[in-house]
Each structure stands twice: as structure tokens, then as C-alpha cells.
Amino acid sequence: MDNLPDLSSIWQQTLNWEPNLEKKAQFQQLYQKILQGNRELNLTRITSPRDFWEKHLWDSLAGITSELIDWQQSLKAIDIGTGAGFPGMAIAIALPHWRVTLLDSTRKKVAFLDQLYTSLGLANIETIAARAEELHKQAQYQQGYDLALVRAVGSTSVCVEYALPLVKIGGLAILYRGHWSELEDRQLPEIVSNFGGRVEQIKELSTPLSQSTRHYLYVRKKISNLSY
């Protein structure tokens, strides 16, 4: 089985961080386990080592690389619609002092993720099998997280609707997006305001290997709005 590329200098240059030997080994094990899981479950189409490194590992951590987020703090994050475990699984490996919840509506995927994080020895992960639109109606999850992460789950308005109810006042919803249009840019403040938030930052990056454009949207929860 192929190994992930050793791109320590790129980690450092682009994100001002690089994994130590233990984290590199965990990333490699994560890659191997997901390829194995792909034989039975439709987890990801991104399977080559370089693509996996860039589009899953690097992209996951790029989303939380902002002056708005202090990596040194012990934060509680939820990954909405996690699928194969991204961005949450990569973040949990990189930042073991964070608590990361992986949320997905497909029970078979959640069962796979349970086995995966156990085999990796990750004690800072929990999973929930539920739909996001149902979860935020449950009192124990409302405003329960410092960060809500949403990647490739639907339109911007849907992502905001799913994420902000789960975020504490003062916390952040982070939306991972590829293409970003001027129309979306104009519509975003009103969409966010309707759910008690404010756009703090829109960050555009080029991925380091394929030079694809990625956008990361940071939405601050300003007021409580429990009539979702």
C-alpha cells in the first residue's frame, strides 16, 4: 500500500504547523483504514496518496488555521456530515487536547468511524448518528460547541442553518467551500443574520499541490436564537 507523501516543509510553510512522527504515523494509519473501508462503504473518491494528503488532511487543518482560532485552547468541535471523518478526524489527530464530535446520518459510516478512532487510539473523539436538522432541536446539543465544522454538506444557507444552532454564543461556524461567487458573497450576511450570526472572515487559499481554490467562511454566533 502506498505511503502518504512526507511534506513537512509544506505543512510548515502553508499552515505554520507540521505533524510530529506520531501524528504522521496516525495519518498514515488513517489513510490505510479508509482505503480498506472503501471496499464496503462509499467513504471517499479521494484515494491517491497525494490527493488524500491535500484534499483531506491539509484541507481539514487549513479550515481551522485562522487568527480567530487559538489552537492552544481546549476547544469542543462538532463536524457536521463528517462522511469519511473529515475534517474532524484529522483535527482530532493534530490537536489531541480538543474534543471532536463526528456527526453523520449514515449509521454504517458512524459504526466504521467508531472502529477507526478506536484503532488509532484517539480518546478525544465521539460520534453521533443523526441528522443535523434533528440534532439541533435537542436541548443537550443546542449551543454546546465552540466550533461547528461543515464541509461539502449543501448550500451555504443550509450549512449555516445546520451549524449555528449548535454553536455557543461567541463560538464559530466554519464552512469549507470550493467555488465562491459574488452572489453568495452578497447574500451571506443576511442569511447569517437570520440565524443570530455575523460573518467574521472569508479566507481564500490555493491548495499547495494542485493549486485549487478553497474558501473558508467564519461565522460568529452573536445572539441566541432557539426558534430553529
C-alpha positions as CSV (number, residue, x, y, z in Angstrom):
1,M,0.0,0.0,0.0
2,D,1.3,3.5,-0.9
3,N,2.5,5.8,1.8
4,L,1.4,9.4,2.2
5,P,3.9,11.9,0.9
6,D,6.2,13.4,3.6
7,L,5.5,17.1,3.1
8,S,6.7,18.6,6.3
9,S,8.1,21.8,4.7
10,I,4.7,22.4,3.0
11,W,2.8,21.9,6.3
12,Q,5.1,24.5,7.9
13,Q,5.1,27.0,5.0
14,T,1.3,27.0,4.5
15,L,-0.1,26.3,7.9
16,N,2.8,27.2,10.3
17,W,2.4,23.7,11.7
18,E,3.7,20.2,11.0
19,P,2.9,16.8,12.4
20,N,5.4,15.0,14.6
21,L,6.4,11.4,13.9
22,E,3.4,10.0,16.0
23,K,0.9,12.2,14.1
24,K,2.4,11.2,10.7
25,A,2.0,7.6,11.7
26,Q,-1.6,8.2,12.7
27,F,-2.3,10.0,9.4
28,Q,-0.8,7.0,7.5
29,Q,-2.9,4.5,9.5
30,L,-6.0,6.7,8.9
31,Y,-5.3,6.6,5.2
32,Q,-4.9,2.8,5.1
33,K,-8.0,2.2,7.2
34,I,-10.1,4.4,5.0
35,L,-8.9,2.7,1.9
36,Q,-9.9,-0.6,3.5
37,G,-13.3,0.7,4.5
38,N,-13.9,1.9,0.9
39,R,-14.2,-1.7,-0.2
40,E,-17.5,-2.0,1.6
41,L,-18.6,1.6,2.2
42,N,-18.7,4.6,-0.2
43,L,-16.5,6.7,2.0
44,T,-14.4,8.8,-0.4
45,R,-13.4,9.0,-4.1
46,I,-10.1,10.6,-3.0
47,T,-7.8,7.7,-2.7
48,S,-4.4,8.5,-4.2
49,P,-1.7,9.4,-1.5
50,R,-1.1,13.0,-2.8
51,D,-4.8,13.7,-3.2
52,F,-5.7,12.3,0.2
53,W,-2.9,14.4,1.8
54,E,-4.1,17.6,0.1
55,K,-7.9,17.2,-0.1
56,H,-8.5,15.5,3.2
57,L,-5.6,16.2,5.6
58,W,-4.3,19.6,4.5
59,D,-7.8,21.0,3.8
60,S,-9.1,19.9,7.1
61,L,-6.5,21.7,9.0
62,A,-6.4,24.7,6.7
63,G,-10.0,25.4,7.7
64,I,-9.1,26.0,11.4
65,T,-5.9,28.0,10.5
66,S,-7.1,31.5,11.3
67,E,-6.2,34.2,13.8
68,L,-9.8,33.7,15.0
69,I,-8.9,30.3,16.5
70,D,-6.4,29.6,19.2
71,W,-5.1,26.1,18.7
72,Q,-3.7,26.1,22.3
73,Q,-7.1,26.3,23.8
74,S,-9.1,23.1,24.7
75,L,-12.0,23.6,22.3
76,K,-15.0,21.5,21.7
77,A,-15.9,21.0,18.0
78,I,-18.6,19.2,16.0
79,D,-18.0,18.0,12.4
80,I,-21.4,18.1,10.7
81,G,-21.9,15.5,7.9
82,T,-18.4,14.1,8.5
83,G,-18.7,11.2,6.0
84,A,-15.3,9.6,6.0
85,G,-14.3,11.6,9.1
86,F,-13.2,14.9,7.6
87,P,-12.4,17.5,8.7
88,G,-12.9,16.2,12.3
89,M,-10.7,13.1,12.3
90,A,-7.7,15.0,11.0
91,I,-8.2,17.8,13.5
92,A,-8.5,15.3,16.4
93,I,-5.2,13.7,15.5
94,A,-3.5,17.1,15.1
95,L,-4.9,18.6,18.3
96,P,-5.5,15.8,20.9
97,H,-6.4,18.4,23.6
98,W,-9.6,19.3,21.6
99,R,-12.8,17.3,21.9
100,V,-14.2,16.4,18.5
101,T,-17.7,15.1,17.7
102,L,-18.3,13.4,14.4
103,L,-21.9,13.7,13.2
104,D,-23.3,11.7,10.3
105,S,-26.8,10.4,9.4
106,T,-25.5,7.1,7.9
107,R,-25.2,4.6,10.7
108,K,-22.9,2.3,8.8
109,K,-20.4,5.1,8.4
110,V,-20.7,6.1,12.1
111,A,-20.0,2.4,13.0
112,F,-16.9,2.5,10.8
113,L,-15.7,5.7,12.4
114,D,-16.2,4.2,15.8
115,Q,-13.8,1.3,14.9
116,L,-11.5,3.7,13.2
117,Y,-10.8,6.2,16.0
118,T,-10.6,3.3,18.5
119,S,-7.9,1.6,16.3
120,L,-6.0,4.9,16.1
121,G,-6.0,5.3,19.9
122,L,-7.9,8.6,19.8
123,A,-9.5,9.3,23.1
124,N,-10.8,12.8,22.1
125,I,-13.5,11.7,19.6
126,E,-17.1,10.8,20.0
127,T,-19.7,10.0,17.3
128,I,-23.4,10.7,16.8
129,A,-25.6,9.0,14.2
130,A,-28.3,11.6,13.5
131,R,-29.4,14.2,11.0
132,A,-28.1,17.7,11.8
133,E,-31.6,19.3,11.4
134,E,-32.9,17.0,14.1
135,L,-29.9,17.2,16.4
136,H,-30.1,21.0,16.9
137,K,-33.7,20.5,18.2
138,Q,-32.3,18.5,21.2
139,A,-31.6,20.6,24.2
140,Q,-28.4,18.8,25.2
141,Y,-26.8,19.8,21.9
142,Q,-28.0,23.4,21.4
143,Q,-25.2,25.9,21.8
144,G,-22.9,23.1,23.0
145,Y,-19.8,23.6,20.9
146,D,-17.1,26.2,20.4
147,L,-16.8,25.3,16.7
148,A,-19.1,23.7,14.2
149,L,-17.4,22.5,11.0
150,V,-19.3,21.9,7.8
151,R,-17.7,20.6,4.6
152,A,-19.5,19.7,1.4
153,V,-22.9,19.3,3.0
154,G,-25.0,21.6,0.8
155,S,-25.8,25.2,0.0
156,T,-24.3,28.0,2.2
157,S,-27.7,28.7,3.7
158,V,-28.2,25.1,4.7
159,C,-24.7,24.9,6.2
160,V,-25.4,28.0,8.3
161,E,-28.8,26.6,9.3
162,Y,-27.2,23.3,10.5
163,A,-24.2,24.8,12.2
164,L,-25.2,27.9,14.1
165,P,-27.8,26.4,16.5
166,L,-25.1,24.0,17.8
167,V,-22.5,26.8,18.5
168,K,-22.2,28.6,21.8
169,I,-22.6,32.4,21.8
170,G,-19.2,33.7,20.8
171,G,-18.3,30.5,19.0
172,L,-17.7,30.0,15.3
173,A,-19.3,28.1,12.5
174,I,-16.6,27.2,9.8
175,L,-17.9,26.5,6.3
176,Y,-15.5,24.7,4.0
177,R,-16.3,25.7,0.4
178,G,-14.6,25.3,-3.0
179,H,-16.2,27.8,-5.5
180,W,-17.5,31.0,-4.1
181,S,-19.5,33.5,-6.1
182,E,-20.2,37.2,-5.8
183,L,-23.9,36.4,-5.4
184,E,-23.1,34.2,-2.5
185,D,-20.9,36.9,-1.0
186,R,-23.8,39.4,-1.2
187,Q,-26.4,37.0,0.2
188,L,-24.3,35.6,3.1
189,P,-24.7,38.5,5.6
190,E,-28.5,38.3,5.6
191,I,-28.5,34.5,5.7
192,V,-26.1,34.5,8.7
193,S,-28.0,37.3,10.5
194,N,-31.2,35.3,10.3
195,F,-29.6,32.7,12.5
196,G,-28.0,35.0,15.0
197,G,-24.6,35.2,13.5
198,R,-22.1,37.6,11.8
199,V,-19.6,37.0,9.1
200,E,-16.2,37.4,10.7
201,Q,-13.9,36.3,7.8
202,I,-13.9,34.8,4.4
203,K,-10.5,33.3,3.6
204,E,-9.4,32.2,0.2
205,L,-6.4,29.8,-0.2
206,S,-4.8,27.9,-3.1
207,T,-4.1,24.2,-2.2
208,P,-0.4,23.6,-2.2
209,L,-0.2,20.7,-4.7
210,S,-2.9,21.2,-7.3
211,Q,-3.4,25.0,-6.8
212,S,-7.1,24.6,-6.5
213,T,-9.1,27.4,-4.9
214,R,-10.6,26.8,-1.4
215,H,-12.7,29.2,0.6
216,Y,-13.2,29.1,4.4
217,L,-16.0,31.1,5.9
218,Y,-16.0,32.0,9.6
219,V,-19.3,32.9,11.1
220,R,-19.5,34.2,14.7
221,K,-22.6,33.3,16.8
222,K,-23.7,36.6,18.3
223,I,-27.1,36.0,19.8
224,S,-29.2,33.1,20.9
225,N,-32.0,32.1,18.6
226,L,-33.6,28.9,19.8
227,S,-36.6,29.1,17.5
228,Y,-34.9,27.0,14.8
